[in-house]
């Protein structure tokens, strides 16, 4: 019998109705190639194989990876035994989709890898910790680095909540489906690199409780220079990092680049 490994954050969902719902959220057809991250026992894999043309399952646990193909003889399933964070997404066909129940402890790293990859997916459907899903979809006033990054690359919408009792073993919190429909290009692509765009964002969120005049201090000079700079951009110096819209962050990053050139 295959047992879950707590160190890998393995919590298995077996409710067929919910598994089918997650697969349906990806709008799959027989022309689609689906990347599944951490397939585990293959319960979601089963729903994906019924809908997609091919499923590529990346599984870190060697025992689970060896066992998975035996459950689906004759199906178009490829299992790769590797840490997903080391997997080369360029090996996938363009326009692939991602559907996965991902371990809580590396959710942010998984999302970041998918969003900044050269070969980005067309659509991402993830079952994640409810708090993380809500954070990804937040609006100005309660934004985070994860929300800004996610929403700069994709339209982010929330799906259904999955109660913790439906998992084996139950995690400590409920989960929620989050959907990312990726834009043809991120909102900053015509002006900036990802690093240039995220530089002021990450700087401000290091001291997110401070007002912008303090958290962005030093990027263009002292506080007086920072005050003058932000006011020239029509940005309230008393706002905090979480309060700004994506358009305002883009304005700041573009201005910062212009000052450096």
C-alpha positions in Angstrom: 0.0 0.0 0.0 1.3 3.4 -0.9 1.5 5.8 2.0 1.6 9.6 1.9 4.7 11.4 2.8 4.2 14.4 5.1 7.5 15.9 4.1 6.2 16.2 0.5 2.9 17.8 1.6 0.9 14.8 0.2 -2.9 15.1 0.9 -4.9 13.0 -1.4 -8.4 13.9 -2.8 -10.6 11.0 -3.8 -14.0 12.7 -4.3 -14.8 11.9 -7.9 -17.3 14.7 -8.3 -14.8 17.3 -7.2 -12.0 15.8 -9.2 -14.1 15.9 -12.4 -15.1 19.5 -11.5 -11.4 20.5 -11.3 -10.7 18.8 -14.7 -13.7 20.5 -16.3 -12.5 23.9 -15.2 -9.6 23.5 -17.6 -11.9 23.3 -20.6 -10.1 20.3 -22.0 -10.5 18.5 -25.3 -8.7 15.7 -27.1 -6.2 18.2 -28.7 -4.9 19.3 -25.4 -1.7 18.3 -23.7 -2.1 18.6 -19.9 0.8 18.9 -17.4 -0.2 17.5 -14.0 2.1 18.4 -11.1 2.3 15.9 -8.3 -0.3 13.3 -9.5 0.1 11.1 -6.4 -2.3 8.2 -6.6 -3.6 9.3 -9.9 -7.2 10.3 -8.9 -7.1 13.6 -10.8 -5.0 11.9 -13.5 -8.0 9.7 -14.2 -10.3 12.6 -14.8 -7.7 14.4 -17.0 -7.2 11.3 -19.2 -10.9 11.1 -20.0 -10.8 14.7 -21.3 -7.4 15.5 -22.7 -5.4 14.1 -25.6 -2.3 13.5 -23.4 -1.3 13.9 -19.8 2.3 14.5 -18.7 2.5 13.8 -15.0 5.6 15.1 -13.1 5.9 13.2 -9.8 8.8 13.6 -7.3 8.0 10.5 -5.3 9.7 7.6 -7.0 7.3 4.9 -5.7 4.3 6.9 -6.9 5.9 7.6 -10.2 6.6 3.9 -10.8 3.1 2.8 -9.8 1.1 5.4 -11.8 1.4 4.0 -15.4 0.2 0.6 -14.2 -3.1 2.1 -13.3 -3.8 3.4 -16.8 -2.7 0.8 -19.4 -3.1 1.9 -22.9 -3.7 5.5 -22.0 -1.7 8.4 -23.4 0.1 9.1 -20.1 3.7 10.0 -19.6 5.1 10.0 -16.1 8.3 11.8 -15.3 10.0 11.2 -12.0 11.6 14.5 -11.1 11.3 17.5 -8.8 8.9 19.8 -10.8 11.0 22.9 -9.9 13.8 21.2 -12.0 11.6 20.1 -14.9 12.3 21.8 -18.2 9.0 23.3 -19.5 10.5 23.8 -22.9 10.0 20.1 -23.5 6.3 20.6 -23.7 4.3 21.5 -26.7 3.2 25.1 -27.0 -0.3 25.9 -25.6 -0.3 23.1 -23.0 -2.5 23.5 -19.9 -1.7 22.8 -16.3 -4.1 21.1 -13.8 -2.9 20.1 -10.4 -3.5 19.6 -6.7 -0.2 21.1 -5.5 1.6 20.8 -2.2 0.9 23.9 -0.1 4.6 24.5 0.9 5.8 25.1 -2.7 2.7 26.7 -4.3 4.3 30.1 -4.8 7.4 28.6 -6.4 5.3 26.5 -8.7 3.2 29.5 -9.8 6.3 31.6 -10.3 8.0 28.9 -12.4 5.0 28.6 -14.7 4.4 32.3 -15.1 8.0 33.3 -16.0 8.8 30.3 -18.1 9.8 30.8 -21.8 7.2 28.2 -22.6 4.2 29.3 -20.6 1.0 27.3 -20.3 -2.2 28.6 -21.9 -4.2 28.0 -18.7 -3.5 27.0 -15.2 -6.0 25.3 -12.8 -4.7 24.6 -9.3 -6.2 23.3 -6.1 -4.3 25.2 -3.4 -4.6 26.3 0.2 -7.7 28.5 0.3 -5.8 31.4 1.9 -3.3 31.3 -1.0 -6.1 31.2 -3.6 -7.7 34.3 -2.1 -4.4 36.1 -1.9 -3.8 35.5 -5.6 -7.1 37.0 -6.6 -7.0 40.0 -4.2 -7.8 43.6 -5.3 -5.9 46.8 -4.5 -6.1 47.5 -0.8 -4.9 44.0 0.1 -2.5 43.0 -2.6 0.7 40.9 -2.1 3.7 40.2 -4.3 2.0 36.9 -5.3 -1.2 38.7 -6.3 0.7 41.4 -8.3 2.8 38.8 -10.1 -0.1 36.5 -10.9 -2.4 39.2 -12.1 0.3 40.7 -14.3 0.6 37.5 -16.3 -3.0 36.2 -16.2 -6.7 36.8 -15.5 -7.1 35.3 -12.0 -10.5 33.9 -10.9 -11.6 31.8 -8.0 -13.3 28.4 -8.3 -14.9 26.2 -5.7 -13.8 25.6 -2.1 -12.8 22.0 -1.1 -13.2 21.3 2.6 -10.3 19.7 4.4 -12.3 16.7 5.5 -12.4 15.5 1.9 -8.6 14.8 1.8 -6.7 11.8 3.1 -5.1 12.7 5.5 -7.0 15.9 6.1 -4.8 19.1 6.0 -5.2 21.8 8.6 -7.1 24.1 6.3 -9.6 24.1 3.4 -8.5 24.3 -0.2 -9.8 26.3 -3.2 -9.5 26.1 -6.9 -7.8 29.0 -8.6 -7.8 29.6 -12.4 -5.2 31.6 -14.3 -6.0 32.3 -17.9 -2.6 33.6 -19.2 -2.5 36.8 -21.3 -0.7 36.6 -24.7 2.0 38.7 -22.9 2.3 40.1 -19.4 1.1 43.7 -18.8 4.7 45.0 -18.6 6.1 43.2 -21.6 6.1 46.2 -24.0 8.2 48.3 -21.6 10.1 46.2 -19.0 11.6 42.9 -18.2 10.1 40.9 -15.3 13.0 41.9 -13.1 12.6 45.6 -13.8 8.8 45.4 -13.2 9.1 43.6 -9.9 12.0 45.5 -8.5 10.0 48.3 -6.9 7.2 45.9 -5.9 9.6 43.6 -4.0 11.3 46.6 -2.5 8.1 48.1 -1.2 6.8 44.8 0.2 9.9 44.3 2.3 8.4 47.0 4.5 4.8 46.7 3.4 3.5 48.3 6.6 5.3 51.5 5.8 4.0 54.2 3.6 5.4 54.4 0.0 7.5 57.4 0.8 9.4 55.2 3.3 9.3 51.8 1.6 10.5 53.1 -1.7 13.0 55.5 -0.2 16.4 55.1 -1.8 15.4 54.0 -5.2 15.6 57.6 -6.6 17.3 59.3 -3.7 16.4 60.5 -0.2 12.8 61.0 1.1 12.5 64.4 -0.4 13.4 63.0 -3.9 11.1 60.1 -3.4 8.2 62.4 -2.4 8.8 64.6 -5.5 9.0 61.5 -7.7 5.9 59.8 -6.5 3.9 63.1 -6.7 5.1 63.6 -10.3 3.5 60.2 -11.0 0.3 61.3 -9.3 0.7 58.5 -6.7 -0.3 59.1 -3.1 2.9 59.0 -0.9 0.8 57.9 2.1 -0.4 54.7 0.4 1.2 51.4 1.3 2.4 48.7 -1.2 -0.8 46.7 -0.9 -2.9 49.7 -1.9 -1.6 50.4 -5.4 -3.2 49.1 -8.6 -1.2 47.2 -11.2 -1.3 50.2 -13.4 0.3 52.3 -10.7 3.0 49.7 -10.2 3.7 49.7 -13.9 3.9 53.5 -13.9 6.4 53.4 -11.0 8.6 50.7 -12.7 8.6 52.4 -16.1 9.6 55.7 -14.5 12.3 54.0 -12.5 13.8 52.5 -15.7 13.7 55.9 -17.4 15.6 57.4 -14.6 18.3 54.7 -14.8 18.7 55.2 -18.6 
